[in-house]
């Protein structure tokens, strides 16, 4: 038993916010099956997000998962620190794998051999720093060459379980209250950052952990992007339609010190993360009315959204949804402004979400496969002009019955006037 108080590891009002053991068991079984199909002897899971996915927590360690029908002692989580917390987060005595202290790296291959491992496990070369991965590949070289299992893990995580979808649905309820906070506070002269602070106060009080996880380097995202007027036309380093000024060059995206002015579009793009799971939604606000031109632009983006959803709903390819959505936007006269202004246009109309903001597949060229049943995607057609930006976004789930929005969709207006 640990010297520290494990009862401190709880959600609000003492709720148990651990990943259910049944979830972990199912994920480990699916990974073991996928490894067998790929003719790999096993995998070493080391990326923090994937440790949470498969082991229930992101303690410092390496989770070895053997392929299905492989001889040996089953999955083992070798933990550097904290072993006791890792055990608790994995379900305590019901944990679906063994837990041990991580040995010396020079002895790691021999320890695996004593456990019946006869081939080199795959590593997450696509996720880990090169020097870190190469140290492990070298230490395990007596077992053979370590292959890359990044794609296998990513594909497994594309399909969300009922429990995962429930976390996103709960997150969307909190996210709605974030938008309500923005709606209540908006007035002339208030800054973008003040509006973001109001939304983030709601999110933080409900358990947001402080980070939005991303795959793509440099792994940075400002989860509260509120941009007003001309700030909505400012490009940034981030591969997204909306850049924003940000408060200073090192934080050079999202909200800044720009103040709300009458009759300008205010784009509010808010992310909430509930127990690790992302929901993403965008709505428009304005102080007073917008011009008819801005209203038409918003209507056009809603039409593009509908076109993308229709393709995905029918089981069409994500690349096909991109072509049809982009073609409609061009037909409506927005070729120069869809998802940014040239030369800073992003080439997608939707991105899958889950434990990370930028999961696969994406509504973009090259993703020649459908959104899987159980897939979750933020669909976000937007237009950017020098005088501002406008668009829509909801997070969707594809079920056997088709596409359904998990975020507010029609329950929250596309444009709210202060």
C-alpha positions, -999 to 999 in steps of 0.1 A, spaced: 0 0 0 13 35 -9 22 60 18 1 86 1 -37 89 1 -52 72 -30 -86 86 -22 -73 120 -35 -74 105 -70 -111 111 -77 -134 132 -98 -160 157 -85 -178 146 -53 -156 116 -51 -166 101 -84 -144 74 -98 -130 89 -130 -107 60 -139 -111 43 -172 -132 11 -166 -112 -21 -165 -136 -35 -192 -125 -7 -215 -88 -15 -210 -94 -52 -215 -112 -46 -248 -85 -23 -260 -57 -46 -252 -75 -75 -269 -80 -54 -300 -43 -44 -301 -32 -80 -296 -54 -91 -325 -41 -63 -347 -5 -72 -340 -12 -109 -349 -28 -98 -382 3 -76 -389 26 -105 -381 43 -86 -353 52 -103 -320 42 -75 -298 42 -37 -291 58 -14 -266 34 14 -258 52 45 -245 35 76 -257 16 92 -228 -17 95 -246 -16 58 -256 -6 48 -221 -37 64 -209 -57 46 -236 -43 12 -229 -31 13 -193 -56 38 -177 -29 65 -168 1 83 -182 27 72 -157 63 71 -169 68 36 -182 65 11 -211 35 -12 -216 44 -44 -234 15 -60 -252 21 -94 -269 3 -104 -301 -27 -126 -298 -19 -163 -295 17 -156 -285 33 -176 -257 44 -157 -226 30 -140 -196 6 -115 -213 7 -77 -211 31 -61 -186 34 -25 -176 70 -17 -166 68 16 -146 96 40 -137 72 62 -116 48 60 -100 42 22 -98 16 25 -71 -4 52 -89 -1 32 -122 -16 2 -104 -45 22 -90 -53 38 -123 -53 4 -140 -79 -9 -117 -59 -21 -87 -62 -58 -81 -84 -60 -112 -58 -45 -136 -58 -64 -169 -20 -67 -169 9 -72 -146 28 -42 -132 65 -41 -124 93 -16 -117 111 -8 -149 145 -26 -150 178 -11 -162 174 -5 -199 205 -26 -205 187 -55 -190 153 -49 -206 157 -74 -234 167 -101 -210 138 -94 -188 114 -97 -217 131 -130 -227 124 -145 -193 88 -136 -198 86 -157 -230 92 -129 -255 112 -141 -285 108 -113 -310 114 -76 -309 83 -56 -300 72 -28 -323 78 8 -312 59 40 -318 85 56 -340 59 80 -355 51 94 -320 83 93 -300 114 116 -301 139 99 -324 167 97 -297 143 81 -272 130 55 -297 165 46 -309 177 40 -274 150 14 -270 156 -1 -304 192 -5 -296 185 -20 -262 161 -45 -277 183 -54 -308 191 -89 -294 154 -97 -300 155 -84 -336 145 -53 -354 118 -32 -339 91 -23 -364 68 8 -363 34 3 -347 22 39 -349 -3 33 -376 -18 2 -359 -24 22 -327 -39 52 -345 -63 30 -365 -75 12 -334 -83 45 -317 -104 58 -346 -133 37 -335 -148 50 -302 -166 27 -278 -199 35 -263 -181 46 -231 -159 70 -251 -188 85 -269 -205 90 -235 -175 111 -223 -177 132 -254 -215 137 -249 -209 148 -213 -181 171 -225 -205 187 -250 -228 197 -221 -200 215 -204 -190 231 -237 -225 245 -241 -221 263 -207 -188 277 -221 -207 293 -250 -233 305 -225 -206 323 -206 -194 340 -238 -230 350 -246 -235 365 -212 -203 385 -211 -201 400 -246 -203 437 -249 -185 466 -267 -149 471 -256 -144 437 -240 -112 419 -252 -110 385 -269 -89 373 -240 -115 383 -215 -141 363 -234 -118 332 -235 -112 335 -198 -149 333 -191 -153 302 -212 -122 286 -198 -133 292 -162 -163 270 -169 -141 243 -185 -115 243 -157 -141 241 -129 -155 210 -146 -122 191 -148 -103 203 -179 -67 192 -172 -50 221 -189 -38 206 -221 -52 197 -255 -32 168 -269 -20 168 -305 -1 145 -328 14 169 -352 46 187 -342 49 212 -326 21 197 -306 6 231 -297 -30 243 -298 -48 272 -282 -81 256 -273 -100 288 -269 -99 307 -302 -121 339 -301 -112 363 -329 -131 395 -337 -132 416 -368 -98 420 -386 -81 397 -361 -100 369 -377 -80 374 -409 -46 371 -393 -27 339 -402 -7 319 -378 17 289 -376 -12 266 -369 -26 245 -398 -62 257 -394 -85 282 -411 -84 305 -382 -51 320 -370 -57 350 -348 -33 375 -333 -26 357 -300 -13 378 -270 24 378 -281 46 362 -308 54 330 -288 17 325 -283 10 337 -318 -24 322 -325 -59 325 -311 -72 353 -289 -54 386 -283 -61 420 -269 -84 431 -297 -117 445 -284 -152 438 -296 -167 464 -319 -202 468 -332 -213 450 -364 -181 428 -368 -181 390 -370 -168 374 -338 -158 337 -344 -158 316 -312 -141 282 -316 -140 264 -282 -126 230 -273 -134 212 -241 -117 180 -230 -136 157 -206 -116 129 -190 -93 132 -220 -118 133 -248 -121 163 -271 -152 180 -284 -148 210 -308 -175 235 -317 -176 269 -335 -203 295 -335 -206 331 -346 -214 362 -325 -218 399 -332 -224 431 -313 -255 442 -332 -263 430 -367 -240 418 -394 -242 428 -431 -262 407 -455 -229 397 -471 -217 381 -438 -251 363 -434 -248 349 -469 -212 337 -462 -224 319 -431 -253 303 -449 -229 291 -476 -206 274 -450 -236 257 -434 -244 243 -469 -209 231 -473 -211 214 -439 -243 197 -450 -226 184 -481 -197 170 -462 -220 153 -436 -241 138 -464 -211 121 -480 -199 107 -447 -234 97 -437 -237 75 -468 -203 59 -460 -185 78 -487 -147 84 -486 -133 113 -466 -115 124 -497 -148 124 -516 -164 146 -489 -134 170 -493 -139 172 -531 -177 178 -528 -174 203 -500 -146 222 -517 -163 221 -551 -195 236 -535 -175 263 -518 -158 272 -551 -191 272 -569 -205 296 -544 -175 320 -551 -153 313 -521 -122 297 -537 -99 324 -525 -111 323 -489 -121 287 -480 -102 277 -448 -80 307 -450 -67 332 -476 -41 324 -501 -13 314 -497 -22 304 -461 -52 281 -468 -57 248 -450 -66 219 -471 -92 201 -450 -129 205 -440 -129 182 -410 -106 164 -386 -113 134 -364 -111 140 -326 -107 118 -296 -79 118 -271 -61 141 -295 -75 171 -315 -59 160 -348 -68 123 -352 -74 104 -384 -91 102 -408 -94 138 -421 -118 153 -447 -90 160 -471 -73 147 -502 -56 113 -497 -79 99 -471 -95 74 -494 -116 56 -468 -148 64 -449 -152 76 -414 -156 43 -396 -187 34 -376 -178 48 -342 -156 75 -357 -158 110 -343 -151 141 -364 -152 178 -361 -165 193 -394 -156 229 -398 -160 248 -431 -149 284 -426 -142 315 -447 -114 340 -439 -112 376 -452 -90 405 -442 -120 420 -424 -129 389 -404 -138 352 -405 -170 332 -404 -180 296 -403 -195 267 -384 -183 236 -365 -197 207 -347 -183 173 -335 -201 144 -351 -203 106 -344 -210 81 -372 -232 53 -360 -250 24 -377 -279 49 -382 -257 76 -397 -241 108 -387 -253 126 -355 -239 157 -339 -226 152 -304 -221 190 -298 -250 214 -298 -257 217 -336 -292 231 -341 -297 235 -303 -274 266 -304 -279 293 -331 -253 297 -358 -252 334 -350 -259 351 -317 -262 388 -314 -252 406 -282 
